[in-house]
Amino acid sequence: MMIHPVQRVMAWTLLWTGLVVLQFVLSAAADVEEVHHSSVLHRNKREWKFNIYLASEEYPPPQKIAQLINTKAKEKPYTEFQISGEGANGLFIVNDDGEIFVTAVLDREKKSSYKLNAQIRDSRTKVRLEPDAEFHIKVTDINDNKPIFSDIPIGSVYERAAKGTEVMTVTATDADDPTTANGNIVYTLMNGTNYFRISNQTGRITVEDSQLDRETQSQYKLVVQASDMFGKPGGFTTTTIVTVNINDINDNVPAFTGGTFRFTVKEDVKTPFEIGKLTVKDQDEKQNKNPKFTIQGNNDLFFVNRDDDGDGALMINKGLDYETNPSYSFMVTVSEADVVQPPDSQGSVVTSARVYVSVLDVNEPPVFTQTEYNFQVHEGQNKNKIVGSVSASDPDKPGYKISYAIRSLKCPLEINQQTGQLTVKEELDRESEESHICEVTAQEEPPSGLISYAMVKLKVLDINDNDPVLVNGSNVYICEKDKKGEIIGTIGAFDKDINTGIFRFTLATKTSNFSLHDNLNNTASIILNHGGFKTDHSAETTLDIDISDSGSPPRKSRNTLHIRVCTCWENRREEYCRSYAQTGVSVSALIAILLCIATILVIVILFVLRKRYQKETLVALGKSAGEIHEQLVTYDEEGGGEMDTNGYDVSILSSACHSGTLRAAPGPAIYAVAKKPPACKGDMAMMIEVKKDEADHDRDGIPYDTLHIYGYEGTESLAGSLSSLDSSSVGSAENYDFLSDWGPRFRTLAQLYGMDGSDSDSSY
């Protein structure tokens, strides 16, 4: 950092003068020592005479900073000096006389010292005369840097803080040598000294005035100065601005903004409801506002809540009624318990205010005397039985007439529109539904038509209208090993009614096989009178039992107990039981049977419709079902070729007869021919019979179950195999010219059956 030229010249002059004086003193001392030693004729020790050299920063080069001195140089005329180390032969140079010069400007803040080695050699032979010696060049500091403040945080302190309370600490740094005055910094507060002070050595800022008031001034801007050279003239100075915030404390009492508050509210608002705000003035910040409100009188109707802003929210605690009380007036006070004493705000603050509330009239719906009505009625009551009544009135003046209605669709009650009387509209059964909830309405007559609602709960009381029934009957069975007096099971009873008391059990008819013992605890034991029962016994074992309850009046029922005969293990554990016959069919079983029957009928109908459709298709093709069937030929595909079957196409022959192509040809016959009547229009059975007779009387024809030998026609013949036609050949001398009409597959067959050569040639 560059400094003022005048300061630089003065500094260099003083430094250079000091160095010259120091060097002169050292030289004189050396001469005196040498003369003193020479008088006593002692041998001088050869050594370097230096330790540390000083060089000033920022001095313009070249600058002589040192003189290397060695006793060897005085003894030998031909000597030279050399240096090595940091900055040698560049920044620092030495001549033959040992003078060291600086060739560039030095900056202590970049490097404050250099370590070098000095050598002395013979200038002619370059032989080292002494061992190397280490020396240091120290860069002396000048005041060429200003103090610099680091990042200054924002300080804070609570109002009314005691004197000496620390606020913050500021720090500045100086790049100059801190061991000299150049790098020594002192701090000074340039303003705000009435409220704060600063330590000139540490920069610590503290409170000077204990009466800091945030409401008067919440922030201070302090100017802090940092000076080097101990703050003396000629040094550098730097200033910065420090912000100090005054934190709030609760040192102000709350007060109403006015002595009177007026509000209006409708009488039909739903509670709790906010009527309005009781605004409060408190100079403290929001977090320190904690007012407490007190209502004098009407505490059960109104109350005040503190909102987030510290104001009072006036609330309604109960419903209002314009007809009863159209207006209200009361006093409200505000206070705060944790205010720092003495508070700042005193004297004329308003801590009490009068509140006026005016109630606005609105047209209100009818009001029931109860929001919920509870009635009871016994089940089985006749229609129009009176259950009770509901009542509602119009709170407005003058009031409208009111009509009643039941809103619930499933309600078993009816209501009189004018009186609100409730009656039973249908017979009630507690066992079906024990309680009913109905919603009734009360509506004003037009023009208002306002409506209100109430709940009616009806509880159906029980009467003894259900017979007791037998339970646990499946637990009664006879073991083949049971003997006389054995308890074969215990039965119980169930009644849908309540409070039926103890059930009584008796045998409806006397029986020699069993007896019954009433246990008087709603159970009865079945006792075997004699043994000898077997599982193969075919007679059904039943027992009729009468069960009566203790209701008013009591009811009795007769129940049939079916008793099984079982083969049992020890302790009467069942192994096999003969089931008793059961009569009748359950509803679920009957439904299953009907579904099965319906499914079978649908399948049959679909099958018949399919047959009819197939028949109509065959008729449309012009062939009967028999003809289609006779054209089917089965082959055995498991071998290596086709095998003839015993089926032949009778319909083709029949068709040929009908078309007139099947007729006798002139010339001798190859095979014997049996005379037969024409079968073109005869019965198919007759034609088959004729063919059978031909086969029986044909002496040349070989039986079907003998070995047939056919000529090899070669592979891939377009005419196909003739094996399946062998069974239909009769060997007659008939004319088979019609075979040529059947296509190329029957060309070979037509040639075998005597077609002339011209025909054959023409077919090709």
C-alpha positions in Angstrom: 0.0 0.0 0.0 1.5 3.4 -1.0 1.9 6.1 1.5 2.4 9.9 1.3 5.7 10.9 -0.4 6.8 13.3 2.5 6.3 10.6 5.0 8.2 8.1 2.9 11.3 10.5 2.5 11.3 11.2 6.3 11.1 7.5 7.1 13.9 6.6 4.7 16.2 9.4 6.0 15.9 8.3 9.6 16.3 4.7 8.8 19.4 5.2 6.6 21.0 7.5 9.2 20.5 4.8 11.9 22.0 2.1 9.7 25.1 4.2 9.0 25.6 5.0 12.6 25.1 1.4 13.6 27.7 0.2 11.0 30.2 2.8 12.1 30.0 1.8 15.7 30.4 -1.9 14.8 33.5 -1.1 12.7 35.1 1.0 15.4 34.5 -1.7 18.0 36.2 -4.2 15.7 39.2 -2.0 15.2 39.6 -1.4 18.9 39.4 -5.1 19.5 42.0 -5.9 16.9 44.5 -3.3 18.3 44.0 -4.6 21.7 44.6 -8.2 20.7 47.6 -7.3 18.6 49.4 -5.7 21.5 49.4 -9.1 23.2 50.4 -10.9 20.0 47.4 -13.3 19.9 46.2 -15.0 16.7 42.8 -13.7 15.5 40.0 -16.2 14.9 38.8 -16.2 11.4 35.0 -15.7 11.4 32.1 -13.9 9.8 31.0 -10.7 11.5 27.3 -10.4 11.0 23.9 -11.9 12.2 20.9 -9.9 11.0 20.6 -7.2 8.5 17.7 -4.8 8.2 16.0 -3.6 5.0 13.2 -1.1 4.8 10.1 -1.9 2.8 8.9 0.4 0.1 12.4 1.9 -0.4 13.2 2.6 -4.0 16.0 0.4 -5.4 18.9 0.0 -5.6 19.3 0.1 -1.8 22.4 -0.9 0.1 21.3 -2.8 3.1 24.4 -4.6 4.5 28.2 -5.1 4.4 29.5 -8.7 4.6 32.7 -8.7 6.9 35.1 -11.6 7.2 38.6 -11.7 8.6 39.9 -13.7 5.7 39.1 -10.8 3.4 41.6 -8.6 5.3 44.4 -11.2 5.1 44.1 -12.0 1.4 43.8 -9.4 -1.3 42.2 -11.6 -3.8 38.8 -12.4 -2.3 35.2 -12.2 -3.5 31.8 -12.7 -1.8 28.8 -14.8 -3.0 25.3 -15.3 -1.5 22.7 -18.0 -1.9 19.2 -18.6 -0.5 15.9 -16.8 -0.7 16.1 -14.0 -3.2 19.8 -14.4 -3.9 21.2 -13.1 -7.2 17.9 -11.7 -8.0 16.2 -9.7 -5.3 19.5 -9.4 -3.4 23.0 -9.0 -5.0 26.5 -8.7 -3.5 29.6 -7.2 -5.0 33.2 -8.2 -4.5 33.6 -6.0 -1.5 30.7 -7.7 0.3 28.1 -5.0 -0.1 24.5 -6.3 -0.4 22.0 -4.4 -2.4 18.2 -4.7 -2.9 17.2 -4.6 -6.5 13.4 -4.3 -6.0 10.9 -2.7 -3.7 10.2 -4.9 -0.6 6.8 -5.4 1.0 6.9 -6.6 4.6 3.2 -7.6 4.4 4.1 -10.2 1.7 7.4 -11.4 3.2 8.9 -10.1 6.4 12.3 -11.9 6.4 14.7 -13.7 4.1 17.3 -16.5 5.0 20.5 -16.5 3.0 24.0 -18.0 3.1 27.3 -16.1 2.6 30.4 -17.5 0.9 34.0 -16.1 0.5 36.2 -17.4 -2.3 39.5 -16.7 -3.9 38.7 -14.6 -6.8 41.4 -16.3 -8.9 41.0 -19.9 -8.1 37.4 -19.8 -6.9 38.4 -21.9 -3.9 36.1 -21.5 -0.9 38.1 -19.8 1.9 35.6 -20.2 4.7 32.6 -22.4 5.4 29.2 -20.9 4.4 27.6 -18.7 7.0 23.8 -18.1 7.4 22.4 -14.7 7.9 19.0 -13.1 7.8 17.6 -10.0 6.2 14.6 -8.6 8.1 12.2 -6.2 6.3 11.4 -3.3 8.6 7.8 -2.1 8.7 6.5 1.3 7.8 3.0 2.5 8.4 1.6 1.8 4.9 -1.8 0.0 5.8 -5.0 1.3 7.1 -7.1 -0.5 9.8 -9.9 -2.6 8.2 -13.2 -3.5 10.1 -14.4 -7.1 9.8 -18.1 -7.9 9.2 -20.0 -5.8 11.7 -23.0 -7.6 13.2 -26.1 -5.8 14.3 -26.2 -5.3 18.0 -29.2 -5.3 20.3 -30.0 -4.6 23.9 -33.2 -4.5 25.9 -34.6 -1.2 26.9 -34.0 -0.2 30.5 -30.8 -2.3 30.5 -28.4 -1.5 33.3 -25.3 0.6 32.8 -22.3 -1.4 31.6 -24.5 -4.1 29.9 -22.5 -5.3 26.8 -24.2 -4.6 23.5 -21.6 -5.9 21.0 -17.9 -5.9 20.1 -16.4 -4.4 16.9 -13.0 -5.6 15.6 -10.6 -4.0 13.1 -7.3 -5.4 11.8 -4.1 -3.8 10.4 -1.7 -5.5 8.1 1.3 -3.6 9.5 3.6 -5.1 12.2 1.5 -5.5 15.4 4.6 -5.2 17.5 5.0 -1.7 16.4 2.9 1.4 16.6 2.1 0.9 12.9 -0.2 -2.1 13.7 -1.5 -1.0 17.0 -5.3 0.0 16.8 -7.4 2.0 19.2 -11.2 2.5 18.9 -13.2 5.7 19.4 -17.0 6.2 19.5 -17.8 9.3 17.4 -21.5 9.8 18.4 -24.1 8.4 20.9 -21.7 8.8 23.8 -24.6 9.8 26.0 -26.1 6.3 25.7 -23.1 4.0 24.8 -19.4 3.8 25.3 -16.6 1.8 23.7 -13.4 0.3 25.0 -10.5 1.8 23.0 -8.5 -1.4 23.2 -11.0 -4.2 22.7 -13.9 -2.4 20.8 -16.5 -3.6 23.3 -19.6 -1.4 23.2 -21.6 -1.2 26.5 -24.6 0.7 27.8 -23.9 4.1 29.3 -27.5 5.2 30.0 -29.9 2.8 31.8 -32.9 4.7 30.7 -33.0 3.5 27.1 -36.7 3.5 25.9 -37.7 1.6 22.8 -40.9 3.6 22.5 -38.8 6.8 22.3 -36.1 5.5 20.0 -35.9 1.9 18.9 -32.6 2.0 17.0 -29.3 3.8 17.1 -26.6 4.3 14.4 -23.2 4.6 16.0 -20.0 5.7 14.2 -16.9 3.8 15.4 -13.4 4.9 14.4 -10.3 2.6 14.3 -6.8 4.4 14.4 -3.3 3.0 14.2 -0.2 4.6 15.7 -2.0 4.5 19.0 -4.4 7.1 17.6 -1.6 9.7 17.4 -1.5 12.2 14.6 0.1 11.0 11.4 -1.5 7.5 11.5 -4.3 6.0 9.5 -8.0 5.9 10.6 -11.0 4.0 9.4 -14.7 4.4 10.4 -17.7 2.2 10.3 -21.4 2.5 11.2 -22.8 0.1 13.8 -26.5 -0.5 14.2 -27.9 -1.1 17.7 -31.6 -2.2 18.1 -33.4 -1.6 21.3 -35.5 -4.7 22.2 -38.9 -4.2 23.8 -40.0 -5.2 27.3 -43.5 -5.0 28.8 -43.2 -1.6 30.4 -46.5 0.0 29.2 -50.0 -0.6 30.6 -52.8 -1.3 28.1 -55.6 1.2 27.7 -58.9 1.4 25.7 -58.9 3.7 22.7 -62.1 5.2 23.9 -64.4 5.3 26.9 -67.5 4.0 25.1 -68.2 1.1 22.7 -71.6 0.5 21.0 -72.6 -2.7 19.2 -75.7 -4.1 17.5 -76.5 -7.8 17.1 -79.4 -9.9 15.8 -81.3 -12.0 18.3 -81.0 -15.2 16.2 -77.2 -15.5 16.0 -75.7 -18.8 16.9 -73.6 -18.8 20.1 -70.8 -18.3 20.7 -70.8 -15.2 18.5 -68.4 -12.2 18.3 -70.3 -8.9 18.5 -67.3 -6.6 18.0 -63.8 -5.5 19.1 -62.8 -3.6 22.2 -59.7 -1.9 20.8 -56.7 -1.5 23.1 -53.7 0.8 22.8 -50.5 -0.6 24.1 -47.2 0.9 23.1 -45.4 -2.3 23.6 -44.8 -4.8 20.8 -47.3 -7.5 20.0 -45.5 -10.2 22.0 -45.6 -8.1 25.1 -49.3 -7.3 24.9 -51.1 -9.5 27.4 -54.2 -7.6 28.5 -56.9 -9.0 30.8 -60.5 -8.0 30.4 -63.1 -8.0 33.2 -66.9 -7.5 32.7 -68.8 -6.0 35.6 -72.3 -7.5 35.5 -73.9 -9.8 32.8 -71.0 -12.2 33.1 -73.2 -15.1 32.2 -74.3 -13.6 28.9 -71.2 -11.9 27.6 -67.4 -12.5 27.8 -64.3 -11.0 26.3 -61.5 -13.0 24.5 -58.1 -11.6 23.7 -57.3 -11.9 20.0 -53.9 -12.2 18.3 -53.5 -8.4 18.2 -54.1 -7.9 21.9 -57.5 -6.4 21.5 -60.7 -7.7 23.2 -63.3 -9.7 21.2 -66.7 -9.2 22.8 -68.6 -12.6 22.6 -72.2 -13.7 23.3 -72.3 -16.7 25.6 -76.1 -17.4 25.4 -78.9 -16.7 23.0 -80.5 -13.3 22.9 -84.2 -12.5 22.8 -85.4 -9.1 21.6 -88.8 -9.6 23.1 -87.3 -10.2 26.6 -84.5 -7.7 26.6 -83.8 -5.4 23.6 -80.6 -3.8 24.9 -77.7 -4.3 27.4 -75.2 -2.0 29.1 -72.2 -2.9 31.2 -68.6 -1.8 32.2 -65.4 -3.5 31.0 -62.0 -3.0 32.5 -58.5 -3.8 31.1 -55.4 -4.6 33.1 -52.0 -6.3 32.8 -50.3 -8.2 35.6 -46.7 -8.5 34.4 -45.9 -4.9 33.5 -42.4 -3.7 34.5 -42.7 -1.2 37.3 -42.9 1.7 37.1 -44.7 1.6 33.7 -43.9 4.2 31.1 -47.6 5.0 30.3 -49.3 6.3 33.3 -51.7 9.1 34.3 -54.5 9.7 31.7 -54.8 6.2 30.3 -58.3 4.8 29.9 -58.6 1.4 31.6 -62.4 1.3 31.9 -65.1 1.6 29.2 -68.8 1.3 29.0 -70.3 -1.1 26.4 -73.8 -0.8 24.9 -75.3 -3.7 23.0 -78.6 -3.3 21.1 -80.5 -6.4 20.1 -82.2 -6.4 16.6 -85.5 -8.1 16.2 -85.8 -10.9 13.6 -88.7 -13.2 12.6 -87.9 -16.4 14.5 -89.2 -19.9 13.9 -91.5 -21.7 16.4 -89.8 -22.9 19.5 -90.6 -26.4 20.9 -91.0 -26.7 24.6 -88.5 -29.5 24.4 -85.9 -30.4 21.8 -86.5 -34.1 22.5 -89.7 -35.9 23.6 -89.7 -39.4 25.0 -92.9 -41.6 25.1 -93.7 -45.2 25.9 -96.5 -47.4 24.7 -97.3 -51.1 25.0 -97.1 -53.3 21.9 -100.4 -54.6 20.5 -102.3 -51.4 21.0 -105.1 -50.5 18.8 -105.0 -47.8 16.2 -105.5 -44.2 17.4 -104.1 -45.0 20.8 -102.9 -41.6 22.3 -99.2 -41.6 23.0 -98.6 -38.0 24.0 -98.3 -34.6 22.5 -95.7 -32.0 21.5 -96.0 -28.2 21.8 -94.4 -25.2 20.2 -95.0 -21.5 20.2 -94.0 -18.5 18.1 -91.6 -16.2 20.1 -92.4 -13.2 18.0 -95.0 -10.6 18.8 -97.7 -11.0 17.4 -97.3 -14.7 16.9 -98.5 -16.8 14.0 -100.5 -20.0 14.1 -98.5 -23.2 14.1 -99.2 -26.5 12.4 -97.5 -29.8 13.2 -96.3 -32.6 11.0 -94.2 -35.8 11.1 -91.3 -35.7 8.8 -90.1 -39.3 9.2 -91.7 -41.7 6.6 -91.4 -44.9 8.7 -92.8 -43.3 11.9 -95.6 -45.5 13.3 -97.3 -42.4 14.8 -99.7 -39.8 13.5 -99.9 -36.2 14.7 -102.8 -33.8 15.0 -101.9 -30.7 12.9 -103.5 -28.2 15.3 -102.9 -29.7 18.7 -99.7 -31.7 18.2 -101.3 -34.9 19.8 -99.5 -38.1 18.8 -101.5 -41.4 18.2 -100.6 -44.9 17.0 -101.4 -45.4 13.4 -100.4 -49.1 13.2 -100.1 -52.1 15.5 -96.7 -52.1 17.2 -94.6 -55.2 17.8 -91.8 -54.9 20.3 -90.1 -58.1 18.9 -89.9 -56.5 15.5 -88.7 -53.1 16.6 -88.2 -52.0 20.2 -87.9 -48.3 19.6 -88.8 -45.7 17.0 -87.4 -42.2 16.4 -89.5 -39.7 14.6 -88.8 -36.1 13.6 -91.7 -33.7 14.0 -92.0 -30.2 12.7 -93.7 -27.0 13.8 -94.3 -24.5 11.0 -95.7 -21.0 11.2 -98.5 -20.1 8.8 -97.7 -17.9 5.8 -96.4 -15.5 5.0 -93.4 -16.4 7.2 -93.6 -20.2 7.0 -90.6 -20.6 9.3 -90.1 -24.2 10.5 -88.5 -25.8 13.5 -87.8 -29.4 14.4 -87.9 -31.7 17.4 -87.2 -35.4 18.0 -89.8 -37.9 19.3 -88.5 -41.1 20.7 -91.0 -43.9 21.2 -90.2 -47.0 23.3 -92.4 -50.0 22.7 -93.2 -51.9 26.0 -93.4 -55.6 26.0 -96.5 -57.7 26.6 -96.6 -61.5 26.9 -97.7 -62.2 23.3 -95.3 -65.0 22.3 -95.3 -68.7 23.1 -92.2 -70.3 24.6 -90.4 -72.7 22.2 -88.3 -75.7 22.9 -84.5 -75.4 22.6 -81.5 -77.8 22.9 -83.7 -80.7 21.6 -80.8 -82.0 19.5 -78.9 -82.8 22.7 -81.4 -85.5 23.7 -80.6 -89.0 22.4 -80.7 -92.6 23.6 -77.6 -94.8 23.8 -78.1 -98.5 23.2 -76.4 -99.2 26.6 -78.6 -96.7 28.5 -80.5 -98.3 31.4 -83.5 -97.3 33.3 -83.3 -94.0 35.1 -80.6 -92.6 32.8 -80.9 -88.9 32.0 -80.7 -88.9 28.2 -80.6 -85.1 27.8 -81.6 -81.7 29.1 -83.9 -79.3 27.2 -84.6 -75.6 27.6 -87.0 -73.0 26.4 -86.8 -69.6 24.7 -89.4 -66.8 24.6 -89.1 -63.6 22.5 -90.9 -61.7 25.3 -89.0 -60.3 28.2 -89.6 -60.8 31.9 -91.4 -64.1 31.3 -90.1 -65.6 34.5 -89.5 -69.3 35.1 -90.5 -71.8 32.4 -92.5 -74.9 33.4 -92.1 -78.2 31.6 -94.6 -81.1 31.5 -95.3 -84.1 29.4 -98.3 -83.5 27.1 -99.1 -87.2 27.1 -98.0 -90.0 29.4 -95.5 -92.5 28.0 -94.0 -95.6 29.4 -90.6 -95.0 27.8 -89.8 -91.6 29.2 -90.4 -89.3 32.1 -89.6 -85.5 32.5 -88.2 -83.7 35.5 -88.6 -79.9 35.7 -85.3 -78.5 37.2 -87.1 -75.2 38.1 -84.2 -73.2 36.4 -85.7 -73.0 32.9 -84.4 -76.5 32.0 -85.9 -80.0 32.3 -84.3 -83.4 32.2 -85.5 -86.3 30.1 -85.2 -89.6 31.9 -85.3 -93.1 30.3 -87.8 -95.4 32.0 -86.3 -98.6 30.6 -83.5 -99.7 28.4 -83.2 -102.0 25.4 -83.4 -99.4 22.5 -81.5 -100.4 19.3 -80.4 -98.3 16.4 -82.2 -100.6 14.0 -85.6 -99.9 15.6 -87.8 -98.6 12.9 -90.4 -96.8 15.0 -89.9 -93.0 15.3 -89.3 -91.9 18.9 -91.0 -88.6 19.7 -92.1 -86.9 22.9 -94.7 -84.1 23.2 -93.8 -81.5 25.8 -95.9 -78.6 27.1 -93.9 -75.4 28.1 -95.6 -72.5 29.9 -94.0 -69.2 30.9 -94.7 -67.0 33.9 -96.0 -64.0 32.1 -99.3 -62.2 32.7 -101.3 -63.9 31.5 -99.1 -67.0 31.1 -98.8 -68.7 27.7 -98.3 -72.4 26.9 -97.0 -74.2 23.8 -96.8 -77.8 22.8 -93.5 -78.9 21.3 -92.5 -82.2 19.8 -89.1 -83.6 20.8 -87.5 -86.1 18.4 -85.3 -88.5 20.1 -82.5 -90.4 18.3 -81.2 -93.9 19.1 -77.4 -94.0 19.0 -74.5 -96.3 19.3 -72.2 -94.6 21.9 -68.7 -94.8 23.2 -67.9 -94.3 26.8 -69.5 -91.4 28.7 -72.3 -91.4 26.2 -70.2 -90.1 23.3 -72.1 -90.5 20.0 -70.7 -93.0 17.5 -73.6 -93.6 15.2 -77.2 -92.4 15.4 -80.3 -93.4 13.5 -81.9 -90.2 12.1 -85.6 -89.8 12.7 -87.8 -89.2 9.8 -88.6 -85.6 8.9 -91.7 -84.7 7.0 -92.2 -81.7 4.8 -89.7 -79.8 2.6 -88.0 -76.6 3.5 -88.5 -73.5 1.4 -84.8 -73.5 0.3 -85.1 -77.2 -0.8 -88.3 -76.5 -2.7 -86.7 -73.5 -4.5 -83.7 -75.7 -5.5 -86.0 -78.4 -6.9 -88.0 -75.9 -8.9 -84.7 -74.5 -10.3 -83.6 -77.9 -11.4 -86.9 -78.6 -13.1 -86.7 -75.3 -15.0 -83.1 -76.0 -16.1 -84.1 -79.4 -17.5 -87.1 -77.9 -19.4 -84.9 -75.3 -20.9 -82.3 -77.9 -22.1 -85.1 -80.1 -23.6 -86.6 -77.1 -25.5 -83.2 -76.1 -26.8 -82.5 -79.6 -28.0 -85.8 -79.9 -29.9 -85.2 -76.5 -31.5 -81.8 -77.6 -32.6 -83.1 -80.8 -34.2 -85.8 -78.8 -36.0 -83.2 -76.4 -37.4 -81.0 -79.3 -38.6 -83.9 -80.9 -40.3 -84.9 -77.7 -42.1 -81.3 -77.3 -43.3 -81.3 -80.8 -44.8 -84.6 -80.1 -46.6 -83.2 -76.9 -48.0 -80.2 -79.0 -49.5 -82.7 -81.3 -51.2 -81.6 -84.5 -49.4 -83.1 -86.6 -46.6 -81.3 -87.4 -43.4 -80.8 -91.0 -44.6 -79.0 -89.9 -47.7 -76.7 -87.7 -45.9 -75.9 -90.5 -43.4 -75.3 -93.1 -46.2 -72.6 -90.9 -47.7 -70.4 -91.2 -44.6 -67.4 -93.6 -45.0 -65.2 -94.4 -42.1 -61.4 -95.1 -42.6 -58.8 -96.5 -40.3 -56.0 -93.9 -40.3 -53.7 -95.9 -38.0 -52.1 -98.0 -40.8 -50.4 -96.6 -43.7 -53.4 -96.1 -46.0 -57.1 -96.4 -46.2 -59.1 -99.5 -45.3 -62.4 -100.4 -46.9 -65.4 -100.4 -44.6 -68.7 -102.2 -44.9 -70.5 -99.0 -45.8 -71.3 -97.9 -49.4 -73.1 -95.0 -50.9 -76.5 -96.3 -51.6 -77.9 -92.8 -52.2 -75.7 -92.3 -55.2 -77.0 -95.5 -56.8 -80.5 -94.5 -56.0 -79.9 -91.0 -57.4 -78.5 -92.6 -60.5 -81.6 -94.7 -60.9 -83.8 -91.7 -60.5 -81.9 -89.7 -63.1 -82.3 -92.5 -65.7 -78.6 -93.2 -66.4 -78.6 -96.6 -64.8 -79.7 -99.0 -67.6 -78.7 -102.3 -69.2 -76.0 -102.1 -72.0 -76.0 -104.3 -75.0 -73.3 -107.0 -75.4 -72.3 -109.9 -73.3 -72.0 -109.4 -69.5 -68.7 -109.9 -67.7 -70.4 -111.2 -64.6 -73.6 -113.2 -64.0 -76.5 -111.0 -63.8 -79.6 -111.7 -61.6 -82.8 -110.5 -63.0 -84.4 -107.9 -60.8 -87.2 -105.4 -61.1 -86.2 -101.8 -61.5 -85.8 -100.1 -58.1 -85.7 -96.5 -59.2 -89.0 -95.7 -57.5 -89.3 -98.6 -55.1 -88.6 -98.8 -51.5 -84.9 -98.5 -50.3 -85.3 -101.7 -48.2 -86.4 -103.6 -51.2 -83.4 -102.4 -53.2 -81.1 -103.5 -50.4 -82.7 -106.9 -50.3 -82.2 -107.3 -54.1 -78.6 -106.4 -53.7 -78.2 -108.9 -51.0 -79.8 -111.7 -53.1 -77.4 -110.8 -56.0 -74.4 -111.2 -53.7 -75.7 -114.5 -52.3 -76.3 -116.0 -55.8 -73.1 -114.6 -57.4 -70.8 -117.6 -57.8 -67.9 -115.7 -59.1 -67.9 -113.0 -56.3 -65.6 -113.7 -53.4 -66.8 -113.2 -49.9 -66.1 -109.9 -48.2 -64.1 -111.4 -45.4 -61.5 -113.0 -47.8 -58.2 -111.5 -49.0 -58.8 -108.9 -51.8 -56.1 -108.2 -54.3 -56.1 -105.0 -56.3 -53.8 -103.8 -59.0 -51.3 -101.1 -58.1 -52.3 -97.8 -59.7 -49.3 -95.8 -58.6 -49.0 -92.9 -56.1 -50.9 -89.7 -56.1 -53.7 -91.0 -58.4 -56.3 -88.3 -59.1 -59.0 -91.1 -59.2 -58.3 -92.2 -55.7 -58.8 -95.7 -54.3 -61.4 -98.1 -55.5 -61.4 -100.3 -52.4 -64.5 -98.7 -50.9 -66.5 -99.4 -54.0 -65.8 -103.1 -54.1 -68.6 -103.9 -51.6 -71.1 -102.1 -53.9 -70.1 -103.9 -57.2 -72.6 -106.5 -58.2 -70.9 -107.6 -61.5 -73.9 -107.1 -63.7 -73.9 -106.1 -67.3 -75.6 -102.8 -66.7 -74.6 -99.6 -68.5 -72.2 -97.5 -66.4 -71.9 -94.6 -68.7 -73.1 -92.4 -65.9 -69.8 -92.8 -64.2 -68.2 -90.4 -66.6 -70.5 -87.7 -65.2 -68.9 -88.0 -61.7 -65.7 -86.3 -62.6 -62.0 -87.3 -63.0 -62.0 -89.2 -59.8 -64.2 -91.9 -61.4 -62.5 -91.9 -64.8 -60.6 -95.1 -64.2 -63.8 -96.8 -62.9 -65.6 -95.8 -66.0 -62.9 -97.4 -68.2 -63.0 -100.6 -66.2 -66.8 -100.9 -66.6 -66.7 -101.0 -70.4 -66.8 -97.5 -71.8 -65.7 -97.4 -75.5 -62.4 -95.9 -76.5 -63.9 -92.9 -78.1 -65.6 -92.0 -74.9 -62.4 -92.5 -73.0 -60.4 -90.4 -75.4 -62.9 -87.7 -75.3 -62.9 -87.6 -71.6 -59.3 -86.7 -71.6 
